[in-house]
Amino acid sequence: MTTQEIPAHVPPELVHNIGLTESPEFLADPFKFMAGLHERLPPLFFSVGQQGTHKSWQLTKHSDVYFVLRHPEIFTTHGQGPFPRDPDNYFRIIPLEISPPEHRKYRAIVDPLVSPQAIAKLEANIRKLTNELIDNFIDRGECEFAKELGRPLPVGVFLDIMGLPRSMMDEFVRWAMGLLHAQDRAVAGQVMGEVTAYLNSAIAEKRANPDGGMVSAIVNGKPGGEPMSEREIFGFVFFVFIAGLDTVFAALNNIFVWLAENPERRREIIAEPENINNVIEELLRVYTVTFSGRVLTQDYEMHGVTMKKGDRITSILPTANYDPDVFPNPKEVNFHRPRTPTLSFAGGAHSCMGAHLARLEIKIVVQEFLRRIPEFKLAQPIEYFPGAVIGPKAVHLSWK
C-alpha cells in the first residue's frame, strides 16, 4: 500500500489494510475474524483493500451502522451494485440504487409478494420441498449439504416466487456461482451475458403472458403510475434474480457447520421447539453474511474524522452484530438473548425485501433436518469462499 493510494484527508493512523473477505486470516475463520475487530481496531477506519482496490471507510459499531442505513440523504446507494455492467448499455440495479422517496414506488410493486402474509402461505410448499431434498440423501448416511439442500432449497423457492420454471434450477445455481464467487472477471462477464439473455427472454414472455409471479409484477408494474423503461425493468428483474440466489444459501451453510460442531446445542434446539424463532434470530445474528456499501453525498464528520463527499463507506454488518455495547457477551450463542434489533438484513429504506422469506426458509430447514437427522457431524474440514457473501465452499455431513 503506497501513500498515493490514501486520500490526503485520511489520517494515517486510521489506515488499516485488514484483508477483509480475502486474507488468509479472514478465510481461516471469517466470523471469529470479524467478531474480533472490535478489540483491535477503531470504530471507524480506512482500508485500501486487495491490490489497491475498494478504498473505503469501514464501520464496525452497531449504532454507527444503524445511523448510516437510515440516512440515505447522506449515505447513498447510487452505483453500489457490484456486478459488471456494459457502460454503453448501462442499467441501474433497482431498487438498490434508487434513493427515497422514489425507492418506495419501486418497492411497492414487489412488497406484496414478500410480505409476512404472502410468505406465510408458502410454508407448506417450502416444507414439502425441504423433505423431498432430504429424501434424496437420508438413507445414504451422508450428504454435501451445500449442494444437496443449502443451494437447491432457496433457489427452488425463489423460482416459484419469480414465476420461473424449476427446470432452470441447475442453470441458476451455475450462474450464482459464476457471478458471486468467480475470482475471474472474464468468467463473471461471460455468465453476465448468459443471465442477460435469459432474463430478457423471461421479461418478453411475462409481458406476453402475465401471471402472479414477481417477474410479471415487475414487467407490468407502474411505479408512481408510470410504466418503466426497458432498462429499468431489466435492472429490477436482475436485482431480484441475484438477491434470491446466495444469502440464504450462505446462511444455511454457516448455520449447519455450527450445528454439526455443537451437538449439545443442537439437542437444546430439539428440546425447546417453542423457542425456534429466537434460535433463528440468534443464529442469523452470529452468522450475518453480507456487508452494506454506500457513498457520501456530502462531507460528514464521524468519530472526530471528516469524511469527504464521494468517499465510499462500508458497514461491516457481521461485526456490528457482535458489538458488545449492544449484545452482551456477543460471541456467545444465546438462544434466550433479550430481543434487540440486529442488522442481519441491513436496515432502513434498503432493508432486505426477502427477510421474511429467508427467516422462514432457514427455520423450516433447521426444523425438518433436526427432526429427521438429529445426530450428525462434519465429515471434512471447511474452506471459505473469498468475497462479499460469507459462506463455506462445501459442508460435508455424515450420520452413519
Backbone torsions as a table, in degrees:
resi	resn	phi	psi	omega
1	MET	NA	125.4	-178.2
2	THR	-104.0	160.3	-179.3
3	THR	-65.3	-26.7	178.7
4	GLN	-64.4	-24.2	-178.5
5	GLU	-80.4	-12.2	-177.1
6	ILE	-99.9	120.5	176.8
7	PRO	-56.6	147.9	-174.2
8	ALA	-62.1	-27.6	-176.0
9	HIS	-83.3	-0.9	-178.9
10	VAL	-90.4	118.7	177.6
11	PRO	-60.1	129.6	-177.1
12	PRO	-55.5	-33.7	-177.6
13	GLU	-70.3	-12.2	178.7
14	LEU	-97.7	4.0	178.9
15	VAL	-87.0	118.1	179.5
16	HIS	-138.6	108.6	178.1
17	ASN	-90.0	89.8	-168.5
18	ILE	-88.2	-8.0	-180.0
19	GLY	73.5	30.8	179.0
20	LEU	-59.4	127.5	178.4
21	THR	82.5	-14.6	-176.5
22	GLU	-136.3	-10.9	-176.0
23	SER	-73.9	156.1	176.5
24	PRO	-57.0	-36.4	-179.4
25	GLU	-66.1	-41.5	177.7
26	PHE	-65.1	-48.7	-175.0
27	LEU	-68.7	-21.1	178.1
28	ALA	-68.3	-35.2	178.9
29	ASP	-166.1	84.1	-171.3
30	PRO	-57.1	-40.0	-173.6
31	PHE	-78.0	-33.8	172.2
32	LYS	-63.3	-41.8	179.0
33	PHE	-59.2	-49.7	-175.4
34	MET	-72.3	-36.0	176.7
35	ALA	-62.7	-32.8	-177.0
36	GLY	-78.9	-8.2	-177.8
37	LEU	-63.3	-30.1	179.1
38	HIS	-62.2	-30.1	-174.1
39	GLU	-85.2	-17.6	-173.4
40	ARG	-127.5	-0.3	-178.4
41	LEU	-136.1	155.0	175.0
42	PRO	-68.6	162.3	-177.0
43	PRO	-66.5	-21.3	175.2
44	LEU	-131.2	123.0	177.1
45	PHE	-143.5	173.0	-175.7
46	PHE	-120.8	132.1	-178.7
47	SER	-125.9	137.4	176.8
48	VAL	-83.8	-33.6	179.3
49	GLY	85.8	-177.5	-174.5
50	GLN	-66.7	131.6	175.7
51	GLN	53.1	36.5	175.2
52	GLY	75.0	13.2	-178.4
53	THR	-103.4	172.1	174.3
54	HIS	58.2	43.4	177.6
55	LYS	-66.4	121.4	-179.1
56	SER	-162.7	156.5	167.3
57	TRP	-71.1	149.9	-179.6
58	GLN	-126.9	134.0	179.3
59	LEU	-114.7	140.3	-179.4
60	THR	-122.4	-19.1	-174.5
61	LYS	-85.1	139.1	-179.5
62	HIS	-56.2	-46.7	-176.0
63	SER	-65.1	-38.8	178.7
64	ASP	-67.4	-44.3	179.2
65	VAL	-63.7	-42.5	178.5
66	TYR	-56.4	-42.8	179.9
67	PHE	-65.8	-47.7	-178.3
68	VAL	-59.7	-44.5	-177.3
69	LEU	-65.3	-23.3	-176.2
70	ARG	-104.2	9.7	178.2
71	HIS	-131.9	70.7	-178.4
72	PRO	-67.2	-15.8	177.5
73	GLU	-70.8	-19.8	177.4
74	ILE	-104.1	-37.9	-175.4
75	PHE	-121.7	100.5	-172.3
76	THR	-94.6	155.1	176.1
77	THR	-93.5	0.5	-176.6
78	HIS	-56.7	129.6	177.3
79	GLY	74.2	15.7	-175.0
80	GLN	-94.2	0.9	175.3
81	GLY	-66.5	131.0	-172.6
82	PRO	-89.6	6.5	-170.5
83	PHE	-100.5	149.8	-178.6
84	PRO	-65.2	129.8	178.8
85	ARG	-131.1	142.9	179.9
86	ASP	-71.7	116.9	-179.0
87	PRO	-62.6	-22.1	179.2
88	ASP	-85.6	-10.0	177.9
89	ASN	-141.6	51.4	-169.2
90	TYR	-71.3	147.7	173.2
91	PHE	-137.4	145.8	173.2
92	ARG	-82.2	143.6	176.1
93	ILE	-84.6	110.3	-170.8
94	ILE	-107.1	136.1	4.3
95	PRO	-92.4	8.3	-176.4
96	LEU	-54.3	-44.9	-174.1
97	GLU	-96.9	21.1	175.2
98	ILE	-111.8	130.9	-178.9
99	SER	-90.9	155.1	171.7
100	PRO	-61.3	151.7	2.4
101	PRO	-85.5	-10.5	-179.1
102	GLU	-59.9	-31.9	-178.6
103	HIS	-53.7	-41.4	-176.3
104	ARG	-62.0	-32.7	-179.7
105	LYS	-63.0	-38.4	-179.6
106	TYR	-76.5	-42.2	178.9
107	ARG	-60.7	-33.5	-177.6
108	ALA	-61.9	-22.6	179.8
109	ILE	-70.6	-38.6	-173.7
110	VAL	-106.8	-18.8	-176.6
111	ASP	-55.9	-37.9	178.9
112	PRO	-60.7	-25.1	-178.8
113	LEU	-82.3	-15.3	-179.4
114	VAL	-125.0	19.7	176.3
115	SER	-69.6	161.8	177.3
116	PRO	-54.9	-38.4	-178.9
117	GLN	-67.1	-43.1	-179.6
118	ALA	-67.4	-40.4	-178.4
119	ILE	-68.1	-37.0	179.8
120	ALA	-58.4	-32.6	180.0
121	LYS	-69.6	-15.0	-178.9
122	LEU	-88.9	-8.0	-170.5
123	GLU	-56.6	-46.4	-177.3
124	ALA	-61.9	-41.5	-179.5
125	ASN	-69.3	-37.5	178.0
126	ILE	-65.8	-42.0	179.1
127	ARG	-64.3	-39.2	179.1
128	LYS	-64.2	-47.3	179.7
129	LEU	-63.8	-40.8	178.1
130	THR	-57.4	-46.6	-178.7
131	ASN	-70.2	-33.8	175.3
132	GLU	-62.7	-40.2	178.9
133	LEU	-69.0	-40.1	176.7
134	ILE	-63.9	-37.9	177.7
135	ASP	-53.6	-32.7	-174.7
136	ASN	-69.2	-20.4	-175.3
137	PHE	-132.0	-8.6	-171.7
138	ILE	-59.3	-40.1	-177.5
139	ASP	-75.2	-14.7	-179.6
140	ARG	-76.3	-21.9	179.7
141	GLY	80.9	7.3	179.1
142	GLU	-163.2	161.6	173.9
143	CYS	-159.4	160.0	166.0
144	GLU	-99.2	94.9	-168.8
145	PHE	-53.8	-43.9	-176.6
146	ALA	-58.9	-44.0	-176.3
147	LYS	-79.7	-36.3	-169.4
148	GLU	-97.3	-14.8	178.4
149	LEU	-142.1	-48.2	-175.6
150	GLY	-58.4	-38.0	178.8
151	ARG	-88.6	-52.6	-173.2
152	PRO	-65.9	-29.0	-178.7
153	LEU	-63.9	-58.9	-178.8
154	PRO	-65.1	-32.7	178.9
155	VAL	-68.4	-41.8	178.3
156	GLY	-62.1	-45.7	178.6
157	VAL	-63.1	-41.7	-179.2
158	PHE	-62.8	-43.0	178.6
159	LEU	-60.6	-39.4	177.6
160	ASP	-61.1	-45.8	-179.1
161	ILE	-65.7	-38.7	-179.8
162	MET	-70.3	-19.5	-174.6
163	GLY	79.8	29.2	179.7
164	LEU	-113.3	153.7	-173.9
165	PRO	-71.0	139.1	176.4
166	ARG	-63.7	-18.6	176.5
167	SER	-62.3	-13.8	177.9
168	MET	-86.3	2.3	-171.4
169	MET	-57.1	-48.3	-177.6
170	ASP	-62.1	-40.2	178.5
171	GLU	-65.4	-42.0	179.5
172	PHE	-63.4	-39.4	177.2
173	VAL	-62.0	-45.3	179.9
174	ARG	-63.4	-41.9	178.9
175	TRP	-64.7	-39.7	178.5
176	ALA	-60.0	-44.7	179.6
177	MET	-63.6	-41.5	-177.7
178	GLY	-68.7	-38.5	-178.3
179	LEU	-81.1	-36.4	-169.8
180	LEU	-99.7	-22.2	-174.6
181	HIS	-128.6	-3.6	176.4
182	ALA	-66.1	131.2	177.2
183	GLN	-93.2	19.2	-175.6
184	ASP	-131.3	118.2	-177.9
185	ARG	-63.8	-30.5	178.8
186	ALA	-65.3	-40.1	178.0
187	VAL	-65.3	-45.8	179.5
188	ALA	-60.6	-39.1	179.4
189	GLY	-66.2	-39.7	178.0
190	GLN	-64.3	-45.7	179.2
191	VAL	-62.9	-39.4	178.8
192	MET	-59.1	-37.5	177.1
193	GLY	-63.8	-41.6	179.1
194	GLU	-66.6	-42.6	179.2
195	VAL	-62.3	-44.3	-180.0
196	THR	-58.4	-46.5	-179.2
197	ALA	-62.0	-43.7	-178.1
198	TYR	-66.8	-46.3	-177.5
199	LEU	-64.9	-36.4	176.4
200	ASN	-62.1	-39.6	178.7
201	SER	-69.0	-37.5	178.0
202	ALA	-65.8	-39.4	178.2
203	ILE	-61.5	-45.0	179.7
204	ALA	-62.7	-39.9	-178.3
205	GLU	-67.2	-40.8	-179.4
206	LYS	-72.7	-25.5	175.1
207	ARG	-69.4	-39.0	-179.9
208	ALA	-77.4	-32.9	-175.6
209	ASN	-133.7	78.1	-178.8
210	PRO	-61.5	148.5	176.1
211	ASP	-144.0	-165.4	-176.8
212	GLY	-90.7	8.2	-177.2
213	GLY	-84.8	171.8	-174.4
214	MET	-71.4	-36.1	178.1
215	VAL	-61.6	-44.3	178.6
216	SER	-62.4	-41.5	179.5
217	ALA	-60.4	-39.7	179.8
218	ILE	-70.9	-48.1	-177.0
219	VAL	-58.2	-38.1	-175.9
220	ASN	-103.3	8.3	-179.3
221	GLY	-79.7	155.8	179.3
222	LYS	-133.9	85.9	179.5
223	PRO	-61.2	125.8	-177.7
224	GLY	65.8	16.5	178.8
225	GLY	89.3	-2.3	-178.2
226	GLU	-109.5	135.4	176.4
227	PRO	-65.6	149.6	179.6
228	MET	-84.2	155.1	173.1
229	SER	-73.2	167.4	179.0
230	GLU	-60.2	-40.2	-178.4
231	ARG	-70.8	-35.0	175.9
232	GLU	-64.0	-46.1	179.3
233	ILE	-59.5	-45.5	-179.5
234	PHE	-63.3	-44.5	-178.6
235	GLY	-62.6	-33.8	179.1
236	PHE	-72.4	-48.4	179.5
237	VAL	-63.1	-39.8	178.5
238	PHE	-61.4	-41.7	-179.0
239	PHE	-62.0	-49.3	-178.0
240	VAL	-68.3	-28.8	174.5
241	PHE	-61.1	-52.3	-174.2
242	ILE	-74.4	-31.8	-177.5
243	ALA	-66.4	-25.7	-176.0
244	GLY	-90.8	1.6	-168.3
245	LEU	-99.7	-27.8	-165.4
246	ASP	-127.6	-28.6	-171.6
247	THR	-72.2	-43.4	177.9
248	VAL	-65.6	-40.1	175.9
249	PHE	-54.3	-51.6	-178.1
250	ALA	-65.0	-42.6	-179.6
251	ALA	-62.6	-45.4	178.1
252	LEU	-58.8	-44.5	-178.6
253	ASN	-63.2	-44.2	178.3
254	ASN	-62.2	-43.7	-177.9
255	ILE	-64.1	-40.6	-178.3
256	PHE	-75.3	-25.1	168.9
257	VAL	-62.5	-46.8	-179.6
258	TRP	-63.1	-44.4	179.3
259	LEU	-60.4	-41.2	180.0
260	ALA	-64.9	-33.7	-176.0
261	GLU	-88.3	-7.2	-175.9
262	ASN	-131.5	71.4	-174.9
263	PRO	-60.9	-34.2	-178.7
264	GLU	-68.7	-34.1	177.5
265	ARG	-73.8	-32.7	175.0
266	ARG	-59.9	-44.9	179.4
267	ARG	-67.3	-31.2	175.4
268	GLU	-62.6	-42.4	178.2
269	ILE	-62.2	-45.0	-179.5
270	ILE	-63.2	-37.7	-176.5
271	ALA	-75.2	-17.4	-178.3
272	GLU	-126.1	66.2	-176.3
273	PRO	-61.3	-26.6	-178.9
274	GLU	-70.6	-13.1	-176.9
275	ASN	-98.8	13.0	-170.5
276	ILE	-60.7	-35.6	-178.9
277	ASN	-66.0	-39.2	175.9
278	ASN	-66.5	-36.5	177.4
279	VAL	-59.6	-48.4	-177.2
280	ILE	-65.3	-41.6	179.0
281	GLU	-60.6	-42.9	-178.7
282	GLU	-68.2	-41.2	178.8
283	LEU	-66.8	-34.6	175.8
284	LEU	-69.8	-32.7	174.7
285	ARG	-63.8	-48.0	-175.8
286	VAL	-71.3	-29.4	-178.0
287	TYR	-121.4	56.8	171.1
288	THR	-74.3	132.8	-165.2
289	VAL	-111.6	-0.3	-175.1
290	THR	-131.6	174.6	177.6
291	PHE	-122.3	171.8	-179.8
292	SER	-135.5	117.4	-177.4
293	GLY	-102.4	144.5	177.3
294	ARG	-141.6	168.6	173.8
295	VAL	-127.1	136.8	-179.6
296	LEU	-73.3	132.4	177.4
297	THR	-89.2	-8.2	-177.1
298	GLN	-159.8	165.6	171.9
299	ASP	-63.7	142.6	-178.8
300	TYR	-152.1	137.2	-179.0
301	GLU	-100.2	134.4	176.3
302	MET	-145.4	133.4	-178.5
303	HIS	52.7	38.4	176.5
304	GLY	75.3	8.2	-178.1
305	VAL	-116.3	132.9	177.3
306	THR	-92.9	112.1	171.7
307	MET	-86.7	151.0	-173.3
308	LYS	-104.5	152.0	173.8
309	LYS	-51.4	132.3	-178.7
310	GLY	94.5	-15.1	176.1
311	ASP	-65.4	145.7	172.3
312	ARG	-89.5	149.2	177.3
313	ILE	-140.6	132.9	-178.3
314	THR	-114.5	125.7	172.5
315	SER	-90.1	117.1	179.5
316	ILE	-83.6	86.5	-173.1
317	LEU	-56.9	-42.9	179.3
318	PRO	-59.6	-40.2	179.9
319	THR	-68.5	-39.9	177.4
320	ALA	-59.3	-32.6	179.0
321	ASN	-78.9	-2.4	172.2
322	TYR	-109.0	16.2	-176.4
323	ASP	-68.0	117.5	-177.9
324	PRO	-67.4	-19.1	177.6
325	ASP	-73.8	-16.2	-177.8
326	VAL	-114.1	-36.4	-177.9
327	PHE	-122.0	95.4	179.6
328	PRO	-54.8	140.9	-175.8
329	ASN	47.2	60.4	-168.2
330	PRO	-65.1	-23.5	-179.0
331	LYS	-81.3	-10.5	177.3
332	GLU	-81.3	133.1	173.9
333	VAL	-86.5	105.9	-173.1
334	ASN	-119.6	106.9	-176.6
335	PHE	-75.4	-3.6	177.1
336	HIS	-118.1	25.6	178.7
337	ARG	-65.9	136.7	175.6
338	PRO	-55.9	138.5	-175.4
339	ARG	-67.1	120.4	176.5
340	THR	-132.8	137.5	-178.5
341	PRO	-57.9	125.8	175.7
342	THR	-97.2	172.6	179.1
343	LEU	-112.6	28.0	-177.2
344	SER	-61.8	-30.8	179.7
345	PHE	-116.4	33.2	-176.7
346	ALA	61.3	-138.2	-177.9
347	GLY	172.9	177.6	-178.7
348	GLY	72.3	-159.4	-176.8
349	ALA	-59.0	-31.9	-176.3
350	HIS	-99.4	25.3	175.6
351	SER	-60.9	153.8	-174.0
352	CYS	-61.2	121.6	-179.1
353	MET	-70.3	-18.9	-179.3
354	GLY	-97.8	17.2	-174.7
355	ALA	-61.0	-43.6	-179.4
356	HIS	-63.3	-41.2	179.0
357	LEU	-65.6	-44.6	-179.2
358	ALA	-59.5	-46.0	179.9
359	ARG	-60.0	-44.1	-178.0
360	LEU	-66.3	-44.0	179.5
361	GLU	-59.6	-47.0	-178.1
362	ILE	-65.4	-42.8	178.6
363	LYS	-59.1	-46.2	-177.6
364	ILE	-65.5	-42.4	179.9
365	VAL	-63.6	-43.8	178.5
366	VAL	-62.4	-46.5	-179.1
367	GLN	-61.1	-50.2	-173.6
368	GLU	-72.3	-38.5	178.8
369	PHE	-65.1	-45.8	-179.2
370	LEU	-69.4	-29.3	176.4
371	ARG	-66.7	-39.4	-173.8
372	ARG	-96.8	-28.7	-179.1
373	ILE	-135.0	76.4	-174.0
374	PRO	-72.3	-25.7	-178.5
375	GLU	-117.3	122.0	178.3
376	PHE	-158.4	166.9	-178.7
377	LYS	-146.7	164.4	174.7
378	LEU	-72.3	134.0	-179.4
379	ALA	-100.6	-15.9	179.2
380	GLN	-145.1	153.9	177.2
381	PRO	-61.9	157.6	-177.0
382	ILE	-98.2	137.2	170.3
383	GLU	-122.3	144.4	-176.6
384	TYR	-107.1	146.1	170.9
385	PHE	-70.7	137.3	163.2
386	PRO	-72.8	157.6	177.6
387	GLY	126.8	-178.5	-169.2
388	ALA	-86.8	-2.7	171.4
389	VAL	-120.5	118.3	-166.1
390	ILE	-94.0	115.6	177.8
391	GLY	-168.0	158.8	-179.4
392	PRO	-73.7	153.3	179.6
393	LYS	-69.1	-36.6	-178.0
394	ALA	-152.8	151.1	178.7
395	VAL	-132.5	92.6	-179.4
396	HIS	-86.2	117.4	-179.7
397	LEU	-114.5	150.5	175.4
398	SER	-141.1	152.3	178.5
399	TRP	-145.8	34.7	-180.0
400	LYS	-74.4	NA	NA
